[in-house]
């Protein structure tokens, strides 16, 4: 059976009323879900950064161990070459072995310099590591607090929101697709989510622009769907709004 314009308007206003209640519940949660998501991203980013610094510190420690082993090898070679100096038979052999001793000594100096550089780098990276770890601990504490706050609010409103969502789904069944598409588009574009609004003090309660008397009269007759000339929202009269409030 074809719905009358009045029935269509009532169905739209009923759906709007339900959606407004859902919006209010979600407003209670406010920015918490977004804050939780941002903090989770911060924590993940810091964990990745800390692991990277830790790997770099481990690599530097390995480099120091390697350089210390090279120094030991060079020191052992120097002892070996110095022992050979006592057995040389000519100047050519003496110069060749002396050159090897000198090279090993230079290798030791290079390794000692590298060890100092690695030490400075470790000190610098350790400071960065400790700062990042402190930041991570703080972010984790903030995240736990926000999650607890969000969990408390969600637990308090979850049942009501579920019931309202089911009611909205049911109410949509009474609205033809064309009107439902228009309603959804209006809701999406409106900052406050209001697609269907009432006349209040001779004005649109969505954008607060004044509605001409003749147009108000047309709205109250409920013979056609009328939208606000300024904001495009669907308009219903005050009596219909009152009837909906009394019905709920």
N, CA, C and O of each residue as an XYZ file, in Angstrom:
992
protein
N       0.850     -1.195      0.000
C       0.000      0.000      0.000
C       0.891      1.253      0.000
O       1.827      1.374      0.791
N       0.566      2.182     -0.919
C       1.346      3.404     -1.051
C       1.218      4.282      0.193
O       0.112      4.538      0.669
N       2.350      4.737      0.712
C       2.336      5.608      1.888
C       1.882      7.013      1.509
O       2.130      7.480      0.397
N       1.231      7.663      2.426
C       0.894      9.074      2.232
C       2.139      9.904      2.532
O       3.092      9.413      3.137
N       2.121     11.155      2.107
C       3.241     12.057      2.386
C       3.439     12.185      3.895
O       4.570     12.214      4.380
N       2.340     12.261      4.624
C       2.435     12.387      6.083
C       3.126     11.179      6.688
O       3.953     11.322      7.589
N       2.795      9.992      6.200
C       3.435      8.767      6.708
C       4.930      8.754      6.369
O       5.757      8.321      7.171
N       5.250      9.227      5.193
C       6.667      9.290      4.796
C       7.440     10.248      5.688
O       8.557      9.957      6.117
N       6.821     11.405      5.963
C       7.474     12.381      6.832
C       7.659     11.843      8.244
O       8.708     12.036      8.858
N       6.627     11.162      8.757
C       6.728     10.582     10.102
C       7.823      9.525     10.161
O       8.571      9.451     11.136
N       7.915      8.704      9.109
C       8.950      7.660      9.077
C      10.344      8.287      9.048
O      11.260      7.813      9.719
N      10.494      9.359      8.265
C      11.785     10.047      8.200
C      12.145     10.695      9.531
O      13.286     10.621      9.986
N      11.158     11.328     10.144
C      11.434     12.001     11.420
C      11.733     10.984     12.528
O      12.574     11.228     13.393
N      11.037      9.844     12.489
C      11.309      8.784     13.469
C      12.748      8.281     13.323
O      13.453      8.087     14.314
N      13.172      8.074     12.077
C      14.542      7.613     11.824
C      15.553      8.657     12.302
O      16.571      8.325     12.908
N      15.251      9.925     12.016
C      16.141     11.000     12.461
C      16.255     11.029     13.982
O      17.342     11.229     14.522
N      15.134     10.830     14.669
C      15.132     10.836     16.144
C      16.022      9.728     16.685
O      16.779      9.935     17.633
N      15.927      8.552     16.076
C      16.755      7.417     16.517
C      18.233      7.712     16.263
O      19.080      7.496     17.130
N      18.525      8.207     15.066
C      19.921      8.508     14.729
C      20.501      9.604     15.630
O      21.684      9.574     15.968
N      19.667     10.562     16.012
C      20.134     11.631     16.906
C      20.528     11.052     18.266
O      21.520     11.473     18.863
N      19.750     10.089     18.748
C      20.077      9.443     20.024
C      21.397      8.676     19.910
O      22.215      8.699     20.830
N      21.597      8.001     18.780
C      22.860      7.276     18.557
C      24.027      8.266     18.502
O      25.092      8.016     19.066
N      23.811      9.389     17.817
C      24.862     10.420     17.712
C      25.254     10.939     19.089
O      26.434     11.164     19.361
N      24.264     11.128     19.955
C      24.552     11.641     21.300
C      25.389     10.651     22.100
O      26.294     11.038     22.839
N      25.071      9.369     21.941
C      25.863      8.331     22.626
C      27.307      8.383     22.145
O      28.241      8.297     22.943
N      27.479      8.523     20.851
C      28.837      8.548     20.285
C      29.580      9.826     20.652
O      30.808      9.840     20.745
N      28.822     10.895     20.859
C      29.446     12.153     21.289
C      30.021     12.023     22.694
O      31.004     12.678     23.038
N      29.392     11.162     23.504
C      29.902     10.924     24.858
C      31.306     10.327     24.776
O      32.187     10.648     25.574
N      31.487      9.451     23.792
C      32.824      8.872     23.597
C      33.780      9.915     23.041
O      34.996      9.835     23.216
N      33.182     10.914     22.355
C      33.984     12.020     21.838
C      35.127     11.563     20.952
O      34.947     10.750     20.045
N      36.306     12.102     21.231
C      37.499     11.827     20.432
C      38.295     10.634     20.967
O      39.380     10.325     20.474
N      37.736      9.971     21.982
C      38.488      8.875     22.616
C      38.927      7.779     21.636
O      40.094      7.388     21.659
N      38.028      7.267     20.770
C      38.484      6.221     19.844
C      39.647      6.683     18.969
O      40.579      5.922     18.713
N      39.586      7.943     18.509
C      40.662      8.481     17.686
C      41.943      8.652     18.505
O      43.044      8.385     18.022
N      41.778      9.104     19.758
C      42.950      9.274     20.626
C      43.614      7.930     20.906
O      44.840      7.826     20.917
N      42.793      6.899     21.131
C      43.331      5.550     21.361
C      44.098      5.077     20.125
O      45.202      4.547     20.241
N      43.509      5.271     18.945
C      44.167      4.856     17.701
C      45.486      5.597     17.497
O      46.481      4.995     17.092
N      45.496      6.901     17.777
C      46.722      7.703     17.630
C      47.807      7.221     18.599
O      48.977      7.109     18.234
N      47.395      6.938     19.836
C      48.362      6.457     20.830
C      48.903      5.076     20.454
O      50.083      4.791     20.663
N      48.049      4.231     19.906
C      48.502      2.905     19.455
C      49.541      3.059     18.341
O      50.527      2.323     18.298
N      49.312      4.021     17.438
C      50.294      4.287     16.374
C      51.607      4.804     16.965
O      52.687      4.406     16.530
N      51.508      5.697     17.962
C      52.703      6.242     18.623
C      53.511      5.129     19.283
O      54.734      5.067     19.151
N      52.806      4.252     19.993
C      53.470      3.146     20.695
C      54.164      2.227     19.685
O      55.316      1.842     19.881
N      53.461      1.880     18.609
C      54.048      1.007     17.592
C      55.282      1.665     16.959
O      56.298      1.009     16.728
N      55.178      2.965     16.685
C      56.308      3.685     16.098
C      57.513      3.721     17.021
O      58.645      3.516     16.583
N      57.268      3.983     18.312
C      58.364      4.026     19.290
C      58.977      2.646     19.488
O      60.194      2.523     19.630
N      58.153      1.615     19.499
C      58.676      0.246     19.644
C      59.601     -0.104     18.472
O      60.656     -0.712     18.654
N      59.182      0.293     17.273
C      60.015      0.048     16.085
C      61.331      0.821     16.179
O      62.399      0.289     15.876
N      61.239      2.088     16.605
C      62.430      2.924     16.722
C      63.391      2.370     17.778
O      64.602      2.317     17.562
N      62.842      1.962     18.910
C      63.674      1.430     19.996
C      64.379      0.149     19.556
O      65.554     -0.054     19.861
N      63.658     -0.715     18.838
C      64.261     -1.959     18.364
C      65.391     -1.664     17.381
O      66.422     -2.337     17.383
N      65.182     -0.648     16.541
C      66.214     -0.257     15.570
C      67.465      0.243     16.299
O      68.583     -0.142     15.958
N      67.267      1.103     17.304
C      68.414      1.620     18.076
C      69.119      0.483     18.803
O      70.347      0.449     18.872
N      68.333     -0.453     19.348
C      68.916     -1.590     20.071
C      69.778     -2.428     19.134
O      70.867     -2.867     19.504
N      69.284     -2.645     17.921
C      70.056     -3.405     16.933
C      71.351     -2.681     16.579
O      72.402     -3.303     16.425
N      71.260     -1.343     16.453
C      72.450     -0.551     16.144
C      73.460     -0.617     17.284
O      74.663     -0.709     17.042
N      72.978     -0.570     18.526
C      73.872     -0.683     19.685
C      74.545     -2.053     19.730
O      75.734     -2.163     20.030
N      73.772     -3.092     19.430
C      74.335     -4.452     19.396
C      75.417     -4.553     18.319
O      76.464     -5.164     18.532
N      75.148     -3.942     17.154
C      76.135     -3.965     16.061
C      77.413     -3.231     16.473
O      78.515     -3.680     16.157
N      77.269     -2.109     17.175
C      78.437     -1.356     17.636
C      79.244     -2.157     18.651
O      80.474     -2.154     18.613
N      78.554     -2.839     19.554
C      79.255     -3.691     20.533
C      80.008     -4.807     19.814
O      81.128     -5.150     20.193
N      79.390     -5.372     18.775
C      80.055     -6.431     17.997
C      81.291     -5.876     17.288
O      82.326     -6.537     17.205
N      81.160     -4.638     16.773
C      82.298     -4.005     16.092
C      83.463     -3.797     17.060
O      84.621     -3.983     16.686
N      83.161     -3.413     18.298
C      84.215     -3.208     19.308
C      84.913     -4.521     19.618
O      86.139     -4.580     19.707
N      84.116     -5.582     19.783
C      84.706     -6.913     20.046
C      85.615     -7.320     18.887
O      86.719     -7.823     19.098
N      85.135     -7.095     17.654
C      85.933     -7.444     16.464
C      87.250     -6.671     16.444
O      88.309     -7.233     16.166
N      87.166     -5.365     16.746
C      88.376     -4.539     16.744
C      89.346     -4.956     17.846
O      90.560     -4.931     17.648
N      88.817     -5.337     19.001
C      89.694     -5.794     20.094
C      90.404     -7.082     19.705
O      91.573     -7.279     20.036
N      89.699     -7.950     19.005
C      90.323     -9.201     18.542
C      91.401     -8.919     17.499
O      92.434     -9.588     17.461
N      91.145     -7.901     16.637
C      92.152     -7.519     15.646
C      93.404     -6.980     16.325
O      94.523     -7.244     15.885
N      93.202     -6.213     17.416
C      94.333     -5.681     18.172
C      95.154     -6.828     18.761
O      96.383     -6.816     18.701
N      94.459     -7.821     19.335
C      95.170     -8.982     19.899
C      95.970     -9.705     18.830
O      97.107    -10.117     19.058
N      95.353     -9.855     17.642
C      96.061    -10.523     16.543
C      97.296     -9.727     16.128
O      98.363    -10.292     15.888
N      97.132     -8.401     16.047
C      98.257     -7.549     15.653
C      99.367     -7.593     16.703
O     100.549     -7.632     16.361
N      98.981     -7.586     17.992
C      99.978     -7.661     19.063
C     100.744     -8.987     19.004
O     101.954     -9.041     19.224
N      99.995    -10.055     18.699
C     100.646    -11.376     18.579
C     101.610    -11.383     17.385
O     102.702    -11.945     17.460
N     101.194    -10.759     16.298
C     102.056    -10.704     15.109
C     103.318     -9.881     15.383
O     104.409    -10.231     14.933
N     103.151     -8.780     16.131
C     104.310     -7.952     16.470
C     105.322     -8.758     17.272
O     106.523     -8.684     17.015
N     104.839     -9.527     18.241
C     105.751    -10.366     19.039
C     106.467    -11.371     18.145
O     107.661    -11.625     18.302
N     105.721    -11.933     17.211
C     106.309    -12.925     16.302
C     107.378    -12.267     15.420
O     108.465    -12.817     15.240
N     107.064    -11.091     14.874
C     108.020    -10.405     13.998
C     109.249     -9.929     14.785
O     110.371     -9.989     14.281
N     109.033     -9.455     16.024
C     110.168     -8.998     16.840
C     111.112    -10.155     17.157
O     112.327     -9.969     17.225
N     110.547    -11.357     17.352
C     111.386    -12.544     17.587
C     112.197    -12.877     16.339
O     113.343    -13.317     16.417
N     111.557    -12.650     15.169
C     112.252    -12.947     13.907
C     113.393    -11.967     13.633
O     114.353    -12.289     12.933
N     113.267    -10.753     14.204
C     114.324     -9.755     13.990
C     115.667    -10.232     14.544
O     116.731     -9.874     14.040
N     115.587    -11.046     15.591
C     116.830    -11.549     16.208
C     117.523    -12.591     15.333
O     118.667    -12.970     15.584
N     116.814    -13.045     14.306
C     117.367    -14.133     13.484
C     117.643    -13.700     12.045
O     118.007    -14.522     11.203
N     117.468    -12.397     11.763
C     117.672    -11.947     10.375
C     119.146    -12.082      9.994
O     120.036    -12.033     10.844
N     119.380    -12.255      8.673
C     120.735    -12.473      8.191
C     121.249    -11.300      7.361
O     122.440    -11.195      7.067
N     120.319    -10.424      6.993
C     120.757     -9.275      6.201
C     119.805     -8.101      6.420
O     118.735     -8.233      7.015
N     120.243     -6.945      5.913
C     119.445     -5.721      6.099
C     118.095     -5.782      5.395
O     117.108     -5.226      5.876
N     118.061     -6.470      4.240
C     116.805     -6.554      3.497
C     115.735     -7.268      4.315
O     114.588     -6.824      4.369
N     116.111     -8.375      4.952
C     115.153     -9.104      5.794
C     114.751     -8.259      7.003
O     113.593     -8.237      7.421
N     115.760     -7.560      7.551
C     115.471     -6.708      8.731
C     114.461     -5.610      8.379
O     113.515     -5.360      9.125
N     114.677     -4.965      7.239
C     113.758     -3.881      6.823
C     112.356     -4.409      6.547
O     111.365     -3.758      6.879
N     112.274     -5.611      5.929
C     110.968     -6.196      5.584
C     110.182     -6.522      6.845
O     108.987     -6.241      6.937
N     110.869     -7.119      7.817
C     110.180     -7.492      9.059
C     109.822     -6.244      9.858
O     108.747     -6.163     10.452
N     110.740     -5.266      9.865
C     110.453     -4.005     10.567
C     109.223     -3.319      9.979
O     108.418     -2.723     10.695
N     109.102     -3.420      8.650
C     107.938     -2.834      7.971
C     106.647     -3.517      8.435
O     105.634     -2.853      8.657
N     106.688     -4.849      8.581
C     105.514     -5.599      9.044
C     105.141     -5.190     10.468
O     103.962     -5.069     10.801
N     106.158     -4.980     11.302
C     105.906     -4.528     12.685
C     105.223     -3.166     12.668
O     104.279     -2.915     13.417
N     105.727     -2.285     11.786
C     105.149     -0.942     11.687
C     103.682     -1.009     11.223
O     102.820     -0.305     11.750
N     103.417     -1.874     10.221
C     102.044     -2.024      9.700
C     101.100     -2.522     10.784
O      99.982     -2.028     10.926
N     101.568     -3.514     11.552
C     100.734     -4.048     12.635
C     100.465     -2.971     13.693
O      99.372     -2.901     14.254
N     101.480     -2.129     13.958
C     101.305     -1.041     14.915
C     100.272     -0.037     14.429
O      99.465      0.464     15.212
N     100.304      0.261     13.106
C      99.318      1.185     12.523
C      97.906      0.589     12.587
O      96.936      1.297     12.858
N      97.806     -0.723     12.333
C      96.507     -1.405     12.417
C      95.923     -1.291     13.828
O      94.720     -1.111     14.016
N      96.841     -1.407     14.833
C      96.395     -1.278     16.225
C      95.860      0.123     16.484
O      94.824      0.292     17.127
N      96.572      1.126     15.981
C      96.129      2.514     16.172
C      94.760      2.774     15.520
O      93.893      3.440     16.085
N      94.603      2.216     14.299
C      93.313      2.375     13.602
C      92.197      1.725     14.403
O      91.126      2.306     14.578
N      92.457      0.510     14.892
C      91.427     -0.202     15.665
C      91.103      0.528     16.961
O      89.940      0.610     17.357
N      92.141      1.065     17.631
C      91.896      1.822     18.867
C      91.067      3.076     18.596
O      90.189      3.438     19.379
N      91.364      3.737     17.462
C      90.588      4.924     17.094
C      89.128      4.547     16.829
O      88.206      5.237     17.264
N      88.935      3.427     16.102
C      87.583      2.970     15.806
C      86.824      2.615     17.092
O      85.634      2.902     17.214
N      87.515      1.997     18.035
C      86.876      1.620     19.305
C      86.397      2.869     20.045
O      85.305      2.880     20.612
N      87.222      3.922     20.038
C      86.819      5.185     20.675
C      85.593      5.778     19.981
O      84.650      6.234     20.627
N      85.634      5.756     18.636
C      84.492      6.285     17.873
C      83.219      5.494     18.163
O      82.145      6.067     18.352
N      83.356      4.177     18.195
C      82.196      3.333     18.506
C      81.684      3.622     19.917
O      80.479      3.610     20.170
N      82.625      3.884     20.833
C      82.249      4.184     22.219
C      81.436      5.465     22.309
O      80.420      5.525     23.001
N      81.910      6.511     21.583
C      81.165      7.783     21.562
C      79.768      7.577     20.971
O      78.781      8.121     21.466
N      79.711      6.772     19.890
C      78.430      6.523     19.218
C      77.484      5.752     20.136
O      76.281      6.013     20.161
N      78.028      4.815     20.878
C      77.208      4.044     21.832
C      76.637      4.965     22.899
O      75.463      4.866     23.257
N      77.486      5.872     23.410
C      77.025      6.820     24.432
C      75.887      7.679     23.904
O      74.886      7.893     24.587
N      76.054      8.173     22.670
C      75.028      9.028     22.050
C      73.733      8.264     21.813
O      72.647      8.749     22.129
N      73.859      7.061     21.251
C      72.666      6.261     20.944
C      71.986      5.758     22.208
O      70.768      5.580     22.228
N      72.763      5.528     23.263
C      72.172      5.092     24.530
C      71.284      6.186     25.112
O      70.218      5.905     25.659
N      71.735      7.446     24.989
C      70.920      8.580     25.453
C      69.605      8.644     24.680
O      68.535      8.843     25.254
N      69.715      8.469     23.356
C      68.515      8.483     22.502
C      67.604      7.306     22.860
O      66.382      7.450     22.920
N      68.208      6.150     23.096
C      67.460      4.943     23.462
C      66.681      5.156     24.762
O      65.502      4.816     24.857
N      67.360      5.722     25.758
C      66.715      5.942     27.058
C      65.575      6.945     26.953
O      64.541      6.788     27.602
N      65.769      7.991     26.121
C      64.702      8.982     25.911
C      63.502      8.336     25.220
O      62.356      8.561     25.609
N      63.777      7.532     24.194
C      62.697      6.856     23.468
C      61.963      5.866     24.372
O      60.745      5.716     24.278
N      62.714      5.190     25.250
C      62.091      4.238     26.174
C      61.192      4.959     27.176
O      60.109      4.480     27.512
N      61.655      6.116     27.649
C      60.839      6.912     28.577
C      59.565      7.394     27.879
O      58.479      7.370     28.458
N      59.717      7.834     26.620
C      58.547      8.264     25.845
C      57.576      7.099     25.655
O      56.361      7.267     25.763
N      58.125      5.916     25.370
C      57.281      4.734     25.172
C      56.511      4.387     26.439
O      55.320      4.077     26.386
N      57.192      4.440     27.573
C      56.527      4.138     28.858
C      55.383      5.122     29.113
O      54.307      4.742     29.575
N      55.642      6.394     28.803
C      54.611      7.425     29.006
C      53.433      7.198     28.070
O      52.279      7.311     28.483
N      53.720      6.877     26.802
C      52.652      6.629     25.831
C      51.839      5.400     26.213
O      50.615      5.391     26.082
N      52.519      4.370     26.683
C      51.805      3.150     27.097
C      50.871      3.438     28.268
O      49.750      2.931     28.320
N      51.344      4.260     29.210
C      50.513      4.629     30.364
C      49.294      5.420     29.902
O      48.177      5.184     30.364
N      49.521      6.370     28.977
C      48.406      7.154     28.428
C      47.424      6.253     27.694
O      46.209      6.400     27.826
N      47.963      5.321     26.920
C      47.113      4.406     26.148
C      46.263      3.538     27.063
O      45.072      3.355     26.815
N      46.865      3.004     28.117
C      46.119      2.169     29.070
C      44.988      2.972     29.720
O      43.876      2.472     29.890
N      45.287      4.218     30.076
C      44.275      5.076     30.715
C      43.132      5.382     29.748
O      41.961      5.314     30.124
N      43.474      5.720     28.503
C      42.448      6.042     27.499
C      41.611      4.812     27.170
O      40.395      4.911     27.006
N      42.259      3.657     27.075
C      41.529      2.418     26.780
C      40.557      2.087     27.904
O      39.426      1.665     27.662
N      41.013      2.285     29.130
C      40.145      2.013     30.286
C      38.943      2.968     30.274
O      37.808      2.555     30.512
N      39.212      4.252     29.992
C      38.135      5.246     29.941
C      37.143      4.908     28.833
O      35.929      4.965     29.032
N      37.677      4.552     27.655
C      36.813      4.199     26.531
C      36.022      2.938     26.825
O      34.843      2.842     26.487
N      36.677      1.967     27.459
C      35.998      0.719     27.802
C      34.842      0.948     28.754
O      33.782      0.337     28.616
N      35.051      1.837     29.729
C      33.998      2.147     30.705
C      32.803      2.794     30.016
O      31.658      2.404     30.247
N      33.074      3.783     29.170
C      31.993      4.482     28.462
C      31.269      3.533     27.515
O      30.040      3.541     27.433
N      32.043      2.714     26.798
C      31.444      1.773     25.846
C      30.546      0.775     26.571
O      29.448      0.464     26.108
N      31.025      0.274     27.720
C      30.235     -0.701     28.489
C      28.917     -0.090     28.953
O      27.889     -0.767     28.997
N      28.957      1.185     29.294
C      27.752      1.860     29.801
C      26.732      2.117     28.693
O      25.530      2.164     28.957
N      27.199      2.282     27.460
C      26.295      2.688     26.373
C      26.094      1.618     25.296
O      25.251      1.777     24.414
N      26.858      0.541     25.367
C      26.839     -0.459     24.294
C      25.448     -1.066     24.086
O      24.988     -1.197     22.951
N      24.787     -1.433     25.175
C      23.471     -2.064     25.070
C      22.466     -1.116     24.421
O      21.725     -1.506     23.519
N      22.448      0.141     24.891
C      21.517      1.123     24.350
C      21.806      1.389     22.878
O      20.880      1.480     22.073
N      23.084      1.516     22.519
C      23.442      1.783     21.125
C      23.038      0.617     20.227
O      22.561      0.825     19.111
N      23.229     -0.604     20.711
C      22.842     -1.792     19.933
C      21.339     -1.798     19.681
O      20.888     -2.066     18.568
N      20.574     -1.501     20.720
C      19.109     -1.473     20.588
C      18.671     -0.374     19.621
O      17.783     -0.589     18.796
N      19.293      0.800     19.720
C      18.937      1.907     18.836
C      19.324      1.614     17.385
O      18.595      1.970     16.459
N      20.465      0.968     17.197
C      20.900      0.619     15.839
C      19.912     -0.352     15.200
O      19.576     -0.237     14.022
N      19.455     -1.311     16.006
C      18.453     -2.265     15.504
C      17.149     -1.539     15.167
O      16.503     -1.840     14.163
N      16.766     -0.574     16.021
C      15.548      0.207     15.783
C      15.686      1.041     14.508
O      14.730      1.177     13.745
N      16.874      1.597     14.280
C      17.114      2.387     13.068
C      17.003      1.518     11.822
O      16.419      1.924     10.818
N      17.573      0.311     11.901
C      17.485     -0.618     10.766
C      16.030     -0.949     10.449
O      15.636     -1.017      9.285
N      15.244     -1.151     11.497
C      13.820     -1.466     11.317
C      13.068     -0.265     10.740
O      12.222     -0.415      9.858
N      13.392      0.939     11.254
C      12.706      2.152     10.777
C      13.008      2.404      9.301
O      12.152      2.912      8.576
N      14.194      2.060      8.856
C      14.565      2.285      7.459
C      13.739      1.440      6.502
O      13.567      1.792      5.335
N      13.228      0.320      7.009
C      12.414     -0.558      6.167
C      11.117      0.122      5.729
O      10.510     -0.275      4.735
N      10.694      1.149      6.473
C       9.446      1.849      6.170
C       9.656      3.058      5.266
O       8.729      3.829      5.017
N      10.893      3.216      4.773
C      11.203      4.392      3.949
C      11.632      3.932      2.559
O      12.484      3.053      2.428
N      11.050      4.517      1.538
C      11.406      4.131      0.178
C      12.853      4.507     -0.118
O      13.389      5.456      0.454
N      13.471      3.761     -1.006
C      14.902      3.884     -1.275
C      15.307      5.300     -1.690
O      16.331      5.818     -1.243
N      14.496      5.916     -2.547
C      14.819      7.255     -3.033
C      14.946      8.250     -1.883
O      15.893      9.034     -1.828
N      13.968      8.207     -0.957
C      13.994      9.114      0.194
C      15.137      8.772      1.144
O      15.758      9.658      1.730
N      15.404      7.480      1.286
C      16.471      7.032      2.192
C      17.841      7.506      1.692
O      18.698      7.903      2.480
N      18.026      7.457      0.391
C      19.296      7.931     -0.197
C      19.460      9.429      0.047
O      20.534      9.897      0.426
N      18.366     10.175     -0.179
C      18.412     11.631      0.039
C      18.665     11.944      1.512
O      19.451     12.834      1.838
N      18.001     11.214      2.391
C      18.164     11.402      3.838
C      19.621     11.142      4.238
O      20.221     11.931      4.968
N      20.177     10.036      3.757
C      21.562      9.672      4.108
C      22.548     10.718      3.612
O      23.517     11.042      4.298
N      22.295     11.248      2.413
C      23.187     12.274      1.862
C      23.121     13.550      2.701
O      24.146     14.171      2.983
N      21.919     13.929      3.093
C      21.759     15.117      3.935
C      22.450     14.933      5.287
O      23.120     15.839      5.781
N      22.280     13.769      5.864
C      22.908     13.483      7.173
C      24.426     13.542      7.079
O      25.098     14.075      7.962
N      24.945     12.994      6.011
C      26.396     12.958      5.826
C      26.973     14.367      5.674
O      28.061     14.656      6.171
N      26.237     15.235      4.988
C      26.738     16.587      4.716
C      26.504     17.564      5.873
O      27.123     18.626      5.928
N      25.607     17.199      6.795
C      25.305     18.088      7.920
C      26.270     17.842      9.070
O      26.495     16.695      9.454
N      26.842     18.906      9.624
C      27.803     18.755     10.724
C      27.193     18.078     11.942
O      27.853     17.297     12.628
N      25.924     18.384     12.205
C      25.265     17.808     13.388
C      24.459     16.556     13.057
O      23.754     16.028     13.918
N      24.557     16.078     11.820
C      23.872     14.852     11.436
C      22.370     14.989     11.280
O      21.663     13.985     11.203
N      21.876     16.210     11.231
C      20.432     16.430     11.126
C      20.018     16.577      9.668
O      20.431     17.508      8.978
N      19.188     15.632      9.212
C      18.656     15.685      7.852
C      17.198     16.112      7.871
O      16.708     16.706      6.910
N      16.493     15.805      8.978
C      15.081     16.161      9.138
C      14.966     17.045     10.373
O      15.358     16.643     11.468
N      14.428     18.247     10.196
C      14.363     19.197     11.311
C      12.961     19.817     11.408
O      12.157     19.718     10.482
N      12.697     20.443     12.528
C      11.380     21.041     12.780
C      11.409     22.563     12.589
O      12.463     23.184     12.452
N      10.205     23.122     12.587
C      10.071     24.581     12.607
C      10.155     25.018     14.066
O       9.428     24.499     14.913
N      11.016     25.947     14.355
C      11.125     26.510     15.705
C      11.205     28.025     15.599
O      12.106     28.571     14.962
N      10.243     28.699     16.236
C      10.190     30.168     16.221
C      10.219     30.700     14.791
O      10.950     31.635     14.463
N       9.396     30.069     13.955
C       9.244     30.479     12.552
C      10.517     30.289     11.728
O      10.672     30.880     10.659
N      11.423     29.459     12.240
C      12.699     29.258     11.537
C      13.027     27.777     11.406
O      12.477     26.938     12.119
N      13.928     27.473     10.487
C      14.466     26.109     10.348
C      15.375     25.841     11.537
O      16.303     26.607     11.796
N      15.115     24.759     12.261
C      15.944     24.466     13.440
C      17.298     23.870     13.059
O      18.125     23.578     13.923
N      17.515     23.691     11.740
C      18.821     23.202     11.296
C      19.796     24.321     11.021
O      20.947     24.279     11.456
N      19.324     25.337     10.286
C      20.225     26.454      9.927
C      19.782     27.788     10.529
O      20.486     28.792     10.426
N      18.583     27.780     11.169
C      18.043     28.951     11.896
C      17.641     30.110     10.978
O      17.465     31.238     11.440
N      17.496     29.831      9.681
C      16.989     30.858      8.777
C      15.463     30.872      8.846
O      14.828     29.833      9.025
N      14.891     32.054      8.703
C      13.440     32.202      8.835
C      12.706     31.562      7.653
O      13.159     31.602      6.509
N      11.542     30.965      7.984
C      10.712     30.314      6.975
C       9.484     31.202      6.739
O       8.815     31.572      7.704
N       9.167     31.554      5.489
C       8.003     32.406      5.194
C       6.704     31.766      5.711
O       6.581     30.542      5.703
N       5.750     32.564      6.151
C       4.483     32.060      6.693
C       3.770     31.075      5.766
O       3.284     30.044      6.232
N       3.698     31.365      4.473
C       3.003     30.477      3.547
C       3.696     29.120      3.476
O       3.042     28.081      3.389
N       5.023     29.141      3.515
C       5.773     27.876      3.471
C       5.541     27.088      4.765
O       5.442     25.862      4.733
N       5.456     27.780      5.885
C       5.144     27.111      7.156
C       3.782     26.435      7.073
O       3.604     25.310      7.539
N       2.835     27.128      6.480
C       1.492     26.579      6.325
C       1.516     25.317      5.471
O       0.840     24.337      5.782
N       2.297     25.345      4.397
C       2.420     24.176      3.517
C       3.032     22.991      4.275
O       2.613     21.846      4.103
N       4.025     23.286      5.112
C       4.679     22.230      5.889
C       3.688     21.582      6.847
O       3.677     20.360      6.997
N       2.867     22.385      7.486
C       1.905     21.873      8.475
C       0.794     21.054      7.816
O       0.172     20.219      8.471
N       0.547     21.279      6.563
C      -0.488     20.505      5.863
C      -0.006     19.088      5.539
O      -0.826     18.191      5.338
N       1.281     18.881      5.488
C       1.894     17.557      5.273
C       1.424     16.903      3.969
O       1.194     15.694      3.915
N       1.288     17.711      2.935
C       0.827     17.186      1.657
C       1.962     17.001      0.655
O       1.785     16.382     -0.394
N       3.122     17.543      0.990
C       4.302     17.336      0.155
C       5.559     17.492      1.011
O       5.545     18.150      2.052
N       6.628     16.880      0.555
C       7.899     16.960      1.281
C       8.570     18.279      0.914
O       8.873     18.539     -0.251
N       8.793     19.099      1.925
C       9.362     20.433      1.720
C      10.735     20.525      2.395
O      10.919     20.085      3.530
N      11.677     21.099      1.678
C      13.025     21.247      2.238
C      13.312     22.718      2.476
O      12.712     23.595      1.854
N      14.235     22.968      3.383
C      14.638     24.351      3.685
C      15.326     24.955      2.467
O      16.191     24.329      1.854
N      14.931     26.180      2.123
C      15.515     26.852      0.956
C      16.987     27.181      1.159
O      17.715     27.395      0.190
N      17.430     27.222      2.412
C      18.803     27.635      2.723
C      19.763     26.452      2.911
O      20.875     26.456      2.384
N      19.319     25.439      3.671
C      20.240     24.323      3.987
C      19.842     23.004      3.324
O      20.628     22.057      3.320
N      18.643     22.932      2.767
C      18.219     21.726      2.062
C      17.685     20.619      2.947
O      17.343     19.547      2.447
N      17.603     20.852      4.277
C      17.076     19.824      5.176
C      15.559     19.662      4.984
O      14.859     20.599      4.602
N      15.082     18.454      5.260
C      13.651     18.170      5.180
C      12.973     18.773      6.410
O      13.448     18.607      7.533
N      11.879     19.461      6.193
C      11.198     20.177      7.280
C       9.903     19.479      7.687
O       9.128     19.040      6.839
N       9.681     19.383      9.003
C       8.409     18.879      9.547
C       7.888     19.904     10.557
O       8.646     20.714     11.090
N       6.575     19.849     10.808
C       5.995     20.834     11.719
C       6.190     20.439     13.182
O       6.541     19.301     13.493
N       5.955     21.397     14.064
C       6.177     21.203     15.503
C       5.279     20.132     16.084
O       5.688     19.398     16.983
N       4.051     20.034     15.577
C       3.093     19.053     16.112
C       3.572     17.635     15.849
O       3.464     16.768     16.716
N       4.099     17.399     14.659
C       4.616     16.076     14.344
C       5.772     15.707     15.270
O       5.882     14.566     15.717
N       6.638     16.691     15.553
C       7.740     16.445     16.469
C       7.235     16.107     17.856
O       7.764     15.219     18.525
N       6.203     16.825     18.284
C       5.607     16.580     19.602
C       4.980     15.204     19.650
O       5.117     14.499     20.650
N       4.296     14.808     18.591
C       3.668     13.478     18.525
C       4.726     12.379     18.619
O       4.506     11.354     19.264
N       5.865     12.594     17.979
C       6.940     11.608     18.006
C       7.527     11.507     19.424
O       7.819     10.410     19.901
N       7.692     12.630     20.076
C       8.215     12.615     21.448
C       7.263     11.881     22.391
O       7.696     11.106     23.243
N       5.950     12.135     22.230
C       4.957     11.495     23.092
C       4.881      9.984     22.833
O       4.617      9.194     23.739
N       5.122      9.604     21.560
C       5.075      8.185     21.198
C       6.237      7.429     21.808
O       6.154      6.220     22.024
N       7.334      8.146     22.089
C       8.522      7.510     22.654
C       8.690      7.846     24.123
O       9.643      7.391     24.755
